[in-house]
């Protein structure tokens, strides 16, 4: 079964000094299904890699996107309303656009599995919306 990848998991898989690095690499290597990158996380990963790790890591990320290692999923038109709804439904989380968009894409694609390092936002969402968090 496919898994959606959050910014933290993707970033950590490229940054050997990140405390989530080993767990992130393990998830990406052991998953048998499609590795799905929600398009809203791409600018975040790009920025973090460029500012913290450097150009070579950015290029490896781009190669993963263009080479078919990852499947990129866009937010459908109706997903924008869902982003707004999720932010209203969970105001205490201060989700913002990207985290809410990940959930909206998860719902639109019927993919409840999300690999994330962000337990603060995603644990309450997982509980309320029947999502499965990895690791």
Residue pairs with C-beta under 8 A, 6 or more apart in sequence:
1 33
1 111
1 113
2 33
2 34
2 35
2 36
2 71
2 109
2 111
2 113
3 27
3 31
3 33
3 34
3 35
3 36
3 111
3 113
3 114
3 115
3 134
4 36
4 37
4 38
4 73
4 102
4 105
4 106
4 109
4 111
4 113
4 114
4 115
5 28
5 35
5 36
5 37
5 38
5 41
5 70
5 114
5 115
6 38
6 41
6 99
6 102
6 114
6 115
6 116
6 117
6 118
6 122
7 41
7 44
7 45
7 48
7 98
7 118
8 20
8 24
8 116
8 117
8 118
9 20
9 24
9 27
9 28
9 115
9 116
9 117
10 24
10 37
10 41
10 45
10 61
11 18
11 44
11 45
11 48
11 49
12 18
12 19
12 20
12 21
12 23
12 24
12 117
13 21
13 24
13 25
13 28
14 49
14 53
14 57
14 60
14 61
15 21
15 49
15 52
15 53
15 57
18 24
20 117
23 135
24 115
24 117
26 135
27 115
27 134
27 135
28 35
34 71
35 69
35 70
35 71
36 70
36 71
36 72
36 73
36 105
36 109
36 111
37 65
37 70
37 71
37 72
37 73
38 72
38 73
38 75
38 98
38 101
38 102
38 105
39 72
39 73
39 74
39 75
40 75
40 97
40 98
40 101
40 102
41 98
41 102
42 65
42 72
44 98
45 61
46 58
46 61
49 57
49 58
49 61
50 58
63 69
64 70
65 72
73 105
73 109
74 105
75 83
75 101
75 104
75 105
75 108
76 104
76 105
76 108
78 108
79 101
79 104
79 105
79 108
80 104
82 100
82 103
82 104
82 107
82 108
83 97
83 100
83 101
83 104
84 100
86 95
86 100
86 103
86 104
86 125
87 95
87 96
87 100
90 124
90 125
90 128
93 99
93 120
93 121
93 124
93 125
95 121
99 118
99 121
99 122
99 125
102 114
102 116
103 114
103 125
103 129
103 131
105 111
106 112
106 114
106 131
107 129
112 130
112 131
112 132
113 131
113 132
113 134
114 122
114 126
114 131
114 132
114 133
114 134
115 133
115 134
115 135
116 122
116 133
116 134
119 133
122 131
122 133
123 133
125 131
126 132
126 133
